[in-house]
């Protein structure tokens, strides 16, 4: 499965920490997408996540099903961690 980095602008107070945890758990149970990593600041209404899926449309469909607004879904070409970068 390919990785997709996704950005979200969420109205502050729209989601709780518990709801974000539920999204994360649901992404592990879905047959079409898997949550890989996420970062959020609910007070400022911003979140970034990396999802694994066969294509961008599958990620968009999952967000729509879950009621999670998103700004962008971009396929990952390179992945880096602590100074090391490699092809995704």
C-alpha positions as a Markdown table, in Angstrom:
| # | Residue | x | y | z |
|---|---|---|---|---|
| 1 | Unk | 0.0 | 0.0 | 0.0 |
| 2 | Unk | 1.1 | 3.5 | -0.7 |
| 3 | Unk | 1.4 | 6.2 | 2.0 |
| 4 | Unk | -0.5 | 9.5 | 1.8 |
| 5 | Unk | 0.1 | 12.6 | 3.9 |
| 6 | Unk | -3.1 | 14.4 | 4.8 |
| 7 | Unk | -3.7 | 17.8 | 6.3 |
| 8 | Unk | -6.8 | 18.8 | 8.2 |
| 9 | Unk | -8.2 | 22.1 | 9.3 |
| 10 | Unk | -10.7 | 21.4 | 12.1 |
| 11 | Unk | -12.9 | 24.0 | 13.8 |
| 12 | Unk | -11.4 | 24.3 | 17.3 |
| 13 | Unk | -13.6 | 22.3 | 19.7 |
| 14 | Unk | -15.2 | 20.2 | 17.0 |
| 15 | Unk | -13.4 | 17.0 | 18.0 |
| 16 | Unk | -12.3 | 15.7 | 21.4 |
| 17 | Unk | -9.1 | 13.7 | 22.1 |
| 18 | Unk | -11.4 | 10.7 | 22.6 |
| 19 | Unk | -12.9 | 11.2 | 19.1 |
| 20 | Unk | -9.4 | 11.4 | 17.6 |
| 21 | Unk | -8.5 | 8.2 | 19.4 |
| 22 | Unk | -11.6 | 6.6 | 17.9 |
| 23 | Unk | -10.6 | 7.7 | 14.4 |
| 24 | Unk | -7.2 | 6.2 | 14.9 |
| 25 | Unk | -8.6 | 2.9 | 16.1 |
| 26 | Unk | -11.2 | 2.8 | 13.2 |
| 27 | Unk | -8.3 | 3.3 | 10.7 |
| 28 | Unk | -6.7 | 0.1 | 12.0 |
| 29 | Unk | -9.9 | -1.9 | 11.5 |
| 30 | Unk | -10.7 | -0.7 | 7.9 |
| 31 | Unk | -10.0 | -3.1 | 5.1 |
| 32 | Unk | -9.0 | -0.3 | 2.6 |
| 33 | Unk | -7.0 | 2.2 | 4.7 |
| 34 | Unk | -4.6 | 2.0 | 7.6 |
| 35 | Unk | -3.5 | 4.8 | 9.9 |
| 36 | Unk | 0.3 | 5.1 | 9.9 |
| 37 | Unk | 1.0 | 8.2 | 12.0 |
| 38 | Unk | -0.8 | 11.3 | 13.1 |
| 39 | Unk | -0.2 | 14.7 | 14.8 |
| 40 | Unk | -2.9 | 17.1 | 16.0 |
| 41 | Unk | -3.4 | 20.3 | 17.9 |
| 42 | Unk | -7.1 | 20.4 | 18.6 |
| 43 | Unk | -6.9 | 23.9 | 20.3 |
| 44 | Unk | -5.6 | 25.4 | 17.0 |
| 45 | Unk | -7.7 | 23.1 | 14.8 |
| 46 | Unk | -4.8 | 21.5 | 12.8 |
| 47 | Unk | -3.9 | 17.9 | 12.2 |
| 48 | Unk | -1.6 | 16.0 | 9.9 |
| 49 | Unk | -1.7 | 12.3 | 9.4 |
| 50 | Unk | -0.1 | 9.6 | 7.2 |
| 51 | Unk | -2.5 | 7.0 | 5.9 |
| 52 | Unk | -1.7 | 3.8 | 4.0 |
| 53 | Unk | -4.1 | 2.9 | 1.1 |
| 54 | Unk | -4.1 | 1.7 | -2.5 |
| 55 | Unk | -5.0 | 5.1 | -3.8 |
| 56 | Unk | -5.9 | 8.7 | -2.9 |
| 57 | Unk | -9.6 | 8.1 | -3.5 |
| 58 | Unk | -9.7 | 5.4 | -0.9 |
| 59 | Unk | -8.3 | 7.8 | 1.7 |
| 60 | Unk | -10.8 | 10.5 | 0.7 |
| 61 | Unk | -13.7 | 8.1 | 0.9 |
| 62 | Unk | -12.6 | 7.0 | 4.4 |
| 63 | Unk | -12.4 | 10.6 | 5.6 |
| 64 | Unk | -15.8 | 11.3 | 4.2 |
| 65 | Unk | -17.3 | 8.2 | 5.8 |
| 66 | Unk | -15.8 | 9.2 | 9.2 |
| 67 | Unk | -16.9 | 12.8 | 9.0 |
| 68 | Unk | -13.3 | 14.1 | 9.1 |
| 69 | Unk | -12.7 | 17.2 | 7.1 |
| 70 | Unk | -9.5 | 17.4 | 5.1 |
| 71 | Unk | -7.6 | 20.0 | 3.1 |
| 72 | Unk | -5.1 | 17.9 | 1.2 |
| 73 | Unk | -4.2 | 14.2 | 0.5 |
| 74 | Unk | -0.8 | 13.9 | -1.1 |
| 75 | Unk | 1.0 | 10.7 | -2.1 |
| 76 | Unk | 4.4 | 10.3 | -0.2 |
| 77 | Unk | 7.4 | 10.0 | -2.5 |
| 78 | Unk | 10.1 | 10.3 | 0.1 |
| 79 | Unk | 10.1 | 9.4 | 3.8 |
| 80 | Unk | 12.6 | 10.8 | 6.3 |
| 81 | Unk | 13.3 | 10.2 | 10.0 |
| 82 | Unk | 16.0 | 11.7 | 12.1 |
| 83 | Unk | 18.3 | 12.8 | 9.2 |
| 84 | Unk | 17.8 | 9.7 | 7.0 |
| 85 | Unk | 15.7 | 10.0 | 3.8 |
| 86 | Unk | 14.6 | 7.2 | 1.5 |
| 87 | Unk | 12.1 | 6.4 | -1.2 |
| 88 | Unk | 8.7 | 5.6 | 0.2 |
